[in-house]
């Protein structure tokens, strides 16, 4: 089975269209979103519509959580808070209802899918987690692999015996070993923070025990223009340039 894993689309419909077009080259059985489909970007309604029409299930991200719980906005920095307040006005009642029903995690076979950190946190960042907590989490984890997002950075963390290893990922393929446990970060489709503005996503090939990291170019200038037109904070545009 092949599963495409998207994360942190952040209202960037132009990037999502490019990723979905790129996926046509591959024969995947399922596409999953790890949340933060909204926020920062200019087209949250279009993004959610594409996910729903494409039967792409999603877990909840911290930006969706803020739509469900306005009191949660206080945990965001002022720029992100302004963006979310704007986003709330840009989405339809149907999309708001859809967001309210998103779950905190999905489990398929021996793989778990969550926005931030296992077993089901949409708020914990990988870079906040101490080496000891990583080790403890991986040791307790019943799943072979947990796919996460949230940091907007492609990364792989593995546990073999007592050794925890972590490294950032680049475009290409890498093998998954049966005798290790993993937390794998899918990066970001719509707001990458690795200095490369291509849209990023993963393909998990369970039969071949490998993960494919895809970098997808798209019309960044179009998204930047739409961010300005929507009156969103200009910092969201700067990050894409």
N, C-alpha and C positions, 0 to 999 in steps of 0.2 A: 504493500500500500504506500502511495506517495501523498504526502500532505504538505501543502503550501502554508507557511506561517507568516502572517503580516502583523505588524505592530505599529502603534503610534502614527497613524495616518494623519491625524490632526487637521481634519478639514481640508486636506490638500487633494481635491478631486482630480486635478491634472496628473499628479504623481500616481494616484490609485489607478487611473485609466491606463497609464503606461505599464504598471505592474500587471494588471489583468491581461493586457495585450501580450506582455512578455510570457505570461503563463501559458498562452496558447501553444507555445513551442513544446511544452511539456505535457505529459499525460498524467494529471494529478487526480486523485480520487476525492480530495477534500481540500477546501481552503478555510483557514481559521484566522480570526483576528484576535489579538491579545489586548485589545482595548485602547483607550485614548484615540478613538476615531474622530473625535471633535476637539475643539479648542485650538487656539493659535491661528488656524487656517481660515480661509475665506468662504469655504463651501461645506459646512458641516452637514447641511440637509442633503446635499447631493451625495456625499460620502455614505451616509447611513442608508440612503435610498439604493445605492449600488450594492451595498452589502446585503440588504434585504432582498433585492431582486435577484441577486446571485446566490441566494441561499447560503451565505457565508456567516456561520455562527460567530459570536464574539463573547468574550468575557468582559467584565467591567474594568475600566481604567479609573485613575484618580480624577480625571476630568469629567467622566460620566458620573462618578460619585458626587462631585460638586453640583451637578445638575439635580441629582436626586435629593441632596442634602445641602441646601444653601448655607447652612451654618458651617459647612466644611470649607467654604471659601476663605475663611480667616487663615487657613494653613498655607494658602498660596501667596507668592510674592505679589506686589501691587500690579505689575504688568500682566501676569497670568490671570489675576483676579479681574482686571479690566477686560481681558480677552474673553473670559468665561461669562461675564455679565453681558457682553455683546453677543456671544454665541447663544445664550439662552433666548435672546430675542430673534435669532436667525433660524431657529429650528421650529418645526411644526408641532402641534399637540400630539400627532401620531408618533413623531420621533421621540418626543419627551416620554410618551408611554412606553415605547420600545426600550428606551434607555433604563426606565424604572424596573424592567424585568430582567436585565442582564445579571448573570450569576458571577460569583467570584472566581470560579475555576471550572475547567472541564478536564475529564480524565477519559482517555481513549486507550484501551489496552494498557500498556505499561508506560504511557506518556501522560504527563500533566501539563496543562496550559493555564497560566495565570499572568496577570499584568506585571506585578512587581516582584514577589518573592514567595516561594512555597511555604505552607501549603495553599494559601489563598489570599495573600495580601496585595491590594492594588496600590499601596502607598510606600512600602519599604523599597529603597534603592539598593542595588547590588553593591554600589561603592560605599554604602554605609555599614555593610555587614563585616564584622571582624572575621579574621581567619578561623578562629575557634568556633564561632557561630556557623560559618559555612560548613566546617567539618561536622559539627553536631547535626546540622540540618540534613546534609547528604547521608550521614550514617542512619538517621531515623527515617529517611525518605523511602517509602515502599515502591516508588516509581523508578524506572530506569533513567528516564530523562524528564526534566521539567523545563519547558520553554517559557521564557519571560521576556518582557520588554522594559518600558518605563525609563531607562537611562538614555535611550536613543543611541546606544553604542553596542555594536556587535561584540560578543564575548562568549567564551566557553570556560566553564569551571568543571573540573572533574575530580573524583575521588577514587583512588586505587590503593587498597590497603589502608594505610594511615596517612597517605600523602594527598594533599589538595593542591591541584595545579590550576592556574588561571591565565588566560591570554586573550588578547583582542583578536578578532577574526578579520580576514580580508576576503576578497572575492575568490571563489574557487570551491573545492570539495574537500571534506575531511571525513575520516573514518571514525565510527563510534564502536568502542570495544565492549564486548559483552560483560567483561569482568570489572567494569567501572560504572559509576553513577555520574550523572551530568546535570548541570544547570546551564542552559544555552540561551543567550540573549539574542533576539531576532533583530535588534537595531531599530530603525525607523523608516517607514515609507515616506512620511511627509515632512519630517523635521529632524534630519540627521544632525548629530553633533560631533562628528568625527573629522570635520574639515573637508568632507567630500559630499557634494550636494546631490549625488545620485540617490534615487529611491533604493532602499535595501529591503530584502526579504529572504526567507529561507525555504528550501524544499527538503523535507525529511523523507528519505527513501528507506522505509523500514526493512524491506526485503534485502537491500544491499548494505544495510547498516551504515549509511552515509548521510551527511548533510551537505546540501549545495547552497552556497551563499551567492545570491544574485545582486548585482549592481545594475540599476536600470536608469538610463538617462531620460529626462523629460524636459518639457519647456518650463524651466524655472522662472524665466522672465514673466510668463503668463501668471503664475501663482503670485509672484511678487507684486505685479500690477493689481491683481485682485485683492490682495491684502490691503494695499493703500486705498483702493476704491471702497472697500468695506469699512474703512475707518478703524481698522484694528491697529494695535500698537506696532510701530514701525520696526521694533526689535525683531518681530517675527519674520519680517522680510529680510532684514540684515543677515539673519542666521542662514538664509538660503543662498546668499550671494557669495 
